[in-house]
Amino acid sequence: MPHEATAFAEARVIGATDRDFAVTDAAGAVVIRVEGAVFSFQKRTLLLDAARRLVLTMVDSTYLMSSMWDVYGGDSTSRRNLLFSAVKESVVQVRTKIFVYLSGYRSVEQVPDFVIGGS
């Protein structure tokens, strides 16, 4: 039985800022777009599908030395549409660790649902 080739995605810059980019498949077709609303009052980043339909809205609520994002379904930023929150405990990290809370609620004693790590 022949083995099928696996398609890999890559990120490609599509805008004038570093916050806008597209993820494409191996053939170059856009799969997901990320657009940062640079000049908005809130620091918002939008995740759109290939047809430019809004999937997620991420609101940056960075405070002091930590970075926090609340992620909502669609274009809503209502608490009832909150999908999850993510926290990067320090803006200065050699190996990045992001803690994901599915309930959206973050407290000192709460254990994150996921931890994402990388460099």
Secondary structure, DSSP 4 states (H G I P E B T S, - for coil): -PPPPPP--EEEE-SSSTT-EEEE-TTS-EEEEEEEETTSSSEEEEEEETT--EEEEEEE--BTTBEEEEEEETT---GGGEEEEEEES-S--SSEEEEEETTS---TTPPPSEEEEE-
